[in-house]
């Protein structure tokens, strides 16, 4: 028996509907419309972090790699886009929280790399 969840709040549903109420459906559509406008900023942040991290790898300097990872973590923290599969599994709100938590974890990992693994 397959379990269905509301795509917005994550409540378990009895039928294969995507939402538990019209309010959840409207809120979900509003959030998706807002998120669509932020995608270029997300891509820019991830690309900038990746480029900085790649430069750190090329020059063998862990501090620069840590800065790149931190930038990617900050991007994910402020713009926590998650996959449609994660949204179906948890609901938009819980997936958003999970994305933010993983972004914060990535920030801490970047800072940790920056501080502990500095090249001589």
C-alpha positions as CSV (number, residue, x, y, z in Angstrom):
1,X,0.0,0.0,0.0
2,X,1.5,3.3,-1.1
3,X,1.4,6.2,1.2
4,X,0.5,9.6,-0.2
5,X,1.5,12.9,1.3
6,X,0.4,16.5,0.8
7,X,3.0,18.2,-1.4
8,X,2.9,21.3,0.8
9,X,2.4,20.4,4.5
10,X,3.4,16.7,4.3
11,X,0.2,15.4,5.9
12,X,-0.5,11.8,5.1
13,X,-3.4,11.4,2.7
14,X,-5.8,8.6,2.1
15,X,-6.1,9.1,-1.7
16,X,-3.6,9.9,-4.4
17,X,-4.4,13.6,-4.4
18,X,-1.4,15.9,-4.2
19,X,-2.7,18.3,-1.6
20,X,-4.8,18.0,1.6
21,X,-6.7,21.3,1.0
22,X,-7.1,24.1,-1.4
23,X,-5.1,26.4,1.0
24,X,-2.1,24.0,0.8
25,X,-2.4,23.9,-3.0
26,X,-2.5,27.7,-3.3
27,X,0.4,28.2,-0.8
28,X,2.4,25.6,-2.7
29,X,1.8,27.3,-6.1
30,X,2.7,30.7,-4.6
31,X,5.9,29.4,-3.1
32,X,6.9,27.7,-6.4
33,X,6.2,30.9,-8.3
34,X,8.4,32.8,-5.8
35,X,11.2,30.2,-6.0
36,X,11.2,30.2,-9.8
37,X,12.3,33.9,-9.7
38,X,15.3,33.0,-7.4
39,X,16.8,30.2,-9.5
40,X,19.3,32.5,-11.2
41,X,20.7,33.6,-7.8
42,X,20.9,30.0,-6.7
43,X,22.8,29.0,-9.8
44,X,25.1,32.0,-9.5
45,X,25.9,31.2,-5.8
46,X,26.6,27.5,-6.5
47,X,28.7,28.3,-9.6
48,X,30.7,31.0,-7.7
49,X,31.4,28.6,-4.8
50,X,32.4,25.8,-7.2
51,X,34.8,28.1,-9.1
52,X,36.4,29.3,-5.8
53,X,36.7,25.7,-4.6
54,X,38.2,24.6,-7.9
55,X,40.8,27.4,-7.7
56,X,41.7,26.2,-4.2
57,X,42.2,22.7,-5.6
58,X,44.4,24.0,-8.4
59,X,46.6,26.0,-6.1
60,X,46.5,23.3,-3.4
61,X,45.2,25.7,-0.7
62,X,42.6,24.2,1.6
63,X,41.6,27.6,3.0
64,X,40.3,28.7,-0.5
65,X,38.5,25.3,-0.9
66,X,36.8,25.9,2.5
67,X,35.7,29.4,1.4
68,X,34.1,27.9,-1.8
69,X,32.3,25.3,0.3
70,X,31.1,27.9,2.7
71,X,29.7,30.0,-0.2
72,X,27.8,27.0,-1.5
73,X,26.5,26.3,2.0
74,X,25.3,29.9,2.4
75,X,23.6,29.7,-1.0
76,X,21.8,26.5,0.0
77,X,20.9,28.0,3.4
78,X,19.3,31.1,1.9
79,X,17.8,29.4,-1.2
80,X,17.0,25.8,0.0
81,X,15.7,24.3,-3.3
82,X,15.0,20.6,-3.0
83,X,14.2,17.9,-5.5
84,X,10.6,17.0,-6.4
85,X,11.2,13.6,-4.9
86,X,12.1,15.1,-1.6
87,X,9.0,17.4,-1.7
88,X,6.8,14.3,-2.5
89,X,8.4,12.4,0.4
90,X,8.3,15.2,3.1
91,X,6.2,18.0,1.8
92,X,7.4,21.4,0.7
93,X,7.7,22.9,4.2
94,X,9.7,20.0,5.7
95,X,11.9,19.7,2.6
96,X,12.6,23.4,2.8
97,X,13.7,23.0,6.5
98,X,15.8,20.0,5.6
99,X,17.5,21.9,2.8
100,X,18.3,24.8,5.2
101,X,19.8,22.4,7.7
102,X,22.0,20.7,5.1
103,X,23.1,24.2,3.9
104,X,24.0,25.1,7.5
105,X,25.9,21.8,7.8
106,X,27.8,22.7,4.6
107,X,28.7,26.1,6.0
108,X,30.2,24.5,9.1
109,X,32.1,22.0,7.0
110,X,33.5,24.8,4.9
111,X,34.5,26.8,8.0
112,X,36.0,23.6,9.5
113,X,38.1,23.0,6.4
114,X,39.1,26.6,6.3
115,X,40.4,26.6,9.9
116,X,41.7,23.1,10.4
117,X,43.3,22.2,7.1
118,X,45.2,25.3,6.2
119,X,48.3,24.8,4.0
120,X,51.7,25.8,5.4
